[in-house]
Amino acid sequence: MSTCTVFENVRLIDPASGLDRQGRLLVRDGVIVGHDLPDAEGKPEGAEIVDGQGAVLCPGLVDMRVEIGEPGHEYRETVKSASRAAFAGGVTTVAVLPTGSPPIDDPAMVRMLRFRGEEPDYVSILPYGALTKGCQGAELAEIGLLSEAGAVAFTDGNRAIASARQMKLALTYAQAFDALVVQHPEEPTLAGGCATEGELALRLGLPGIPTAAEAIMIARDIRLVEMTGGRLHFGHVSTGEGVELIRQAKARGVRVTCDTAPQYFDLNETAIGDFRTYAKFSPPLRREDDRLAICAALADGTIDAIASDHAPRDPDDKRLPFAQASAGGTGLATLLGVTLTRYHDGTLSLSDALALLTCRPAVLLGVNGAAARGGARPVGTLAAGAPADLCLFDPDRAWQVIAGELPGHAQNTPFDGRALEGKVMGTWKNGRRVFGGAA
Amino acid sequence: MAEASSGGSRFFGPSDRHLLGIQGMHPSRIEPILDLAESYALLSRSRKTPRDLLRGRTLINLFFEDSTRTRTSFELAGKRLGADVVNMSVAQSSVNKGETLLDTAATLNAMRTDLLVVRHSQSGAPALLAQKVDAAVINAGDGTHEHPTQALLDALTIRRHLGRLEGLTVAICGDIAHSRVARSNIHLLTSMANKVRLVGPLTLVPRSMASLGVEVHHSMETGLRDVDVVMMLRLQKERMSGGLIPSAREYFRYYGLDQRRLDLAKPGALVMHPGPMNRGVEIASQIADSDQSVIREQVEMGVAVRMAVLDRLSRGGRS
């Protein structure tokens, strides 16, 4: 027996196809059937009707950079609690970093994570494979076997591949599997500090990380990509100098891409205030001119995706002297709201903002179409035949971020107290409602 | 004649003193060695080799790198022709005491050696020795440069089975970048109008190798299609610890020779391996032991080819 859902009275936005208009969407058995179906007269018998009340219906968000506590740090977060946070934020697919404990450098671990995400109540998981064994930066991981098991891309998470030779080998070897390599763009020997080098760090007496640490690594790796003919993605870029290098490389036809995270276009280094460890990140929050440069790079398309960079931390990880505190903040529940600040201030159109959260990361990870990597479901699209992973949100409805009241277990948001416009009303995975009551 | 030739002459031939490499060697100088080797193969089988041919000649196997099969092969070749064979391996030599390569050469020269078979981990080491000794130098493998007798024995094995040594398509698979066997085979096979394909992961078969006049493939499925010969190379464990490939199991999954992949080659295609094999890493056991495998015959032809080379290189002095 088939089950049908009709989304009525919604503004359909599908950046993958350029669709943006009022309409209806028909879902049958968890799969999108088509737009403007059924016609007004013929609603399928027994169909569930969802009245969107004019809100936006878009593909469920695809978050390409997420840490969850599993495996190894379940006290910080589990797949279950991360799923609650994700669904509340309209996120239906997360690409999970391989830096858990143990690291995801074995095909069996990739399958384990993927299968967790196939449970109906849990957010879909696209596992990253470790780029090097144990994410130690010394020996290549089994990129071929990990790809076959379902790894969508390869990275050592927040550990940069420090050795130029190792990066050259990775970029070279990965080509046979068309595997995407993702780099943490910081030259590690310069990144030993905990705040951006400059007056603020000087006054606070914190060891600094120069912004050039990013540019140096990006420049080196661009050169290696040109040399090997490989393909490289830079995670969470945060400096103007860094995005300018990527902009120029793209103009030359070099196969590099990048993403950024909400904290780098919505916060600057002043957020660390008086040693506020909840605003400690890696890379660190930057000066205002860098934040503006990231906004500009979002607007001109240099940046290919926005990822939450979700990093659950326990209070005990954060209640430490600044330099000793763990870096990272939660981001799943606030991803859409913070991204929409750039729509409300005119930096991005609504469709472009959503593209950065849906189809563009899906394309980067190779999970956008029928020929999705490793047999993964196509996501980030409202095309007929795609699974009905959907996000219904009101771009103008305001809400306030309150640490302690966020969905999910981890509460270490850097946006505590922030008023955001853009609230998720409902989230569906495979056509089944996983967040929100009556819209 | 050999005495009259210049010391700088590198290649085997009527006027050449040494066998340092295949590169630059004309097919007209290769064919006679193979013909001679073929006759030595038959004589070896009937145990009627000319034991007096190299009587009174001294052959020193100078091995700076461990090798059992190549050294033994040269030793047998020398003995079957009646030479006095001495094995020097680095473990017993004064090299470990700090002697330079050229001092070693001077020492060996003073011993009036006629034939010097050299294996060294450094490319070009036999060529350096050749400049300093009176003996005929035979390169038994230098670094990642050449292993000429291996290419000759491979050529002989192919010719015996397929009846010709031209117009064939040969796939050489594995760690080409670090292989002297591959280089010598590439030179020999391309000089005789064969098509050579190199197959392996990008880290072991860089695209730039196409400049050697070969096709470069990074997938066994395309690389083995319709080939006459599949030559597998040994995968050194150092390639894994050196980070060039992740693991033996991943290597075998994508670049190991199994039945499914061999079926892409021409029916009856030859399977070759210079040995020693890693079963289950670069080659499946059933392939190594199959009817298509000529791996053991390669070893037999190795002795015959080395006999032919020793014979030719000592002719000058024999007059």
Contacts between the chains, C-beta under 8 A, distances in Angstrom:
chain1	res1	chain2	res2	distance
A	133	B	246	7.4
A	138	B	243	6.8
A	139	B	240	7.4
A	139	B	241	7.3
A	139	B	243	4.7
A	139	B	246	7.0
A	140	B	243	5.5
A	140	B	244	7.7
A	140	B	245	6.9
A	140	B	246	4.5
A	141	B	246	5.7
A	142	B	246	4.3
A	142	B	247	5.5
A	142	B	249	7.5
A	142	B	250	4.4
A	143	B	246	6.6
A	143	B	250	7.7
A	144	B	246	7.7
A	144	B	250	5.1
A	144	B	253	6.3
A	144	B	254	5.4
A	145	B	249	7.2
A	145	B	250	5.2
A	145	B	253	6.4
A	165	B	243	7.9
A	166	B	243	6.4
A	169	B	203	5.6
A	169	B	243	5.6
A	169	B	244	6.4
A	172	B	202	4.6
A	172	B	203	5.2
A	172	B	206	7.9
A	173	B	201	6.1
A	173	B	202	6.1
A	173	B	203	4.9
A	173	B	244	7.7
A	173	B	245	7.2
A	173	B	246	7.9
A	175	B	202	5.5
A	175	B	218	7.6
A	176	B	201	5.8
A	176	B	202	5.9
A	176	B	218	5.0
A	176	B	219	7.2
A	176	B	254	7.2
A	228	B	202	8.0
A	229	B	207	7.6
